[in-house]
């Protein structure tokens, strides 16, 4: 089970993404021990759920702290990647689409 902070991210992203995130794929944010968030951009409407045990087209591994900075606009995703704070496994093209998703998550 994900931490309360991750549960809050799931609820917030679910309400702000709406029916179509524009991702066209599945994306998992892996926060390590805190848990993970799974964004299904293929389903209609799109869904955001706990990512435990789910595989995705793209998995982004990042600390919860750095993710929250990215959502607030305090940390750029490209910079985080270059600094090794964020790792991407899978479809890099899909990973490049997370900017608008994070902007929506800001609300």
C-alpha positions as CSV (number, residue, x, y, z in Angstrom):
1,X,0.0,0.0,0.0
2,X,1.3,3.4,-0.9
3,X,2.0,6.1,1.6
4,X,-0.6,8.8,2.4
5,X,1.4,11.3,0.4
6,X,1.2,9.0,-2.7
7,X,-2.5,8.4,-2.1
8,X,-2.9,12.2,-2.2
9,X,-1.0,12.4,-5.5
10,X,-3.2,9.7,-7.0
11,X,-6.4,11.5,-6.0
12,X,-5.1,14.9,-7.1
13,X,-3.8,13.7,-10.5
14,X,-7.0,11.7,-11.1
15,X,-9.2,14.7,-10.6
16,X,-7.0,17.1,-12.6
17,X,-6.1,14.9,-15.6
18,X,-9.7,14.4,-16.8
19,X,-10.8,11.9,-19.4
20,X,-7.9,12.4,-21.8
21,X,-4.3,13.2,-20.6
22,X,-3.0,13.1,-24.1
23,X,-0.4,10.4,-23.1
24,X,-1.7,7.6,-25.3
25,X,0.2,5.1,-23.1
26,X,0.8,3.9,-19.6
27,X,3.1,5.7,-17.2
28,X,4.3,4.7,-13.8
29,X,5.9,7.1,-11.3
30,X,7.9,4.9,-8.9
31,X,8.7,6.6,-5.6
32,X,10.6,3.6,-4.1
33,X,9.5,2.7,-0.6
34,X,6.8,5.4,-0.6
35,X,4.8,3.7,-3.4
36,X,3.9,4.4,-7.0
37,X,1.3,6.0,-9.2
38,X,0.0,4.4,-12.4
39,X,-1.4,6.7,-15.1
40,X,-3.4,4.7,-17.7
41,X,-3.5,7.1,-20.7
42,X,-4.9,4.3,-22.9
43,X,-8.2,3.7,-21.1
44,X,-11.2,5.9,-21.7
45,X,-11.5,7.9,-19.6
46,X,-7.9,7.9,-18.4
47,X,-7.4,6.6,-14.9
48,X,-4.8,7.2,-12.1
49,X,-4.4,4.4,-9.6
50,X,-1.9,2.8,-7.2
51,X,1.0,1.4,-9.3
52,X,1.8,-1.6,-7.1
53,X,2.5,-4.6,-9.2
54,X,1.7,-2.9,-12.5
55,X,4.0,-2.6,-15.4
56,X,3.8,0.4,-17.7
57,X,5.1,1.5,-21.1
58,X,7.3,4.0,-19.3
59,X,8.4,3.9,-15.6
60,X,9.9,7.1,-14.1
61,X,11.8,6.6,-10.9
62,X,12.1,9.7,-8.8
63,X,12.0,10.6,-5.1
64,X,8.7,11.8,-3.7
65,X,10.5,15.0,-2.7
66,X,11.8,15.7,-6.2
67,X,8.5,14.8,-7.8
68,X,6.7,17.3,-5.6
69,X,9.3,19.9,-6.6
70,X,8.6,19.1,-10.3
71,X,4.8,19.4,-9.8
72,X,5.3,22.8,-8.1
73,X,7.6,23.9,-11.0
74,X,10.6,24.2,-8.8
75,X,12.5,21.4,-10.6
76,X,12.6,20.9,-14.3
77,X,12.2,17.3,-15.5
78,X,15.1,17.6,-18.0
79,X,17.4,19.0,-15.3
80,X,16.3,16.3,-12.8
81,X,17.1,13.6,-15.5
82,X,20.5,15.2,-16.2
83,X,21.4,15.4,-12.5
84,X,20.4,11.7,-12.0
85,X,17.5,12.6,-9.8
86,X,15.1,11.0,-12.2
87,X,15.4,7.8,-14.2
88,X,13.4,6.6,-17.2
89,X,12.8,3.0,-18.2
90,X,10.8,2.3,-21.4
91,X,9.4,4.6,-23.9
92,X,11.4,7.9,-23.8
93,X,8.9,9.6,-26.1
94,X,6.1,9.0,-23.6
95,X,8.3,10.3,-20.8
96,X,8.7,13.6,-22.8
97,X,4.9,14.1,-22.5
98,X,4.9,14.3,-18.7
99,X,5.5,18.1,-18.7
100,X,1.8,18.9,-19.6
101,X,0.6,16.1,-17.2
102,X,2.6,17.7,-14.3
103,X,1.2,21.1,-15.2
104,X,-2.3,19.7,-15.0
105,X,-1.4,18.2,-11.6
106,X,-0.5,21.7,-10.3
107,X,-4.2,22.4,-10.7
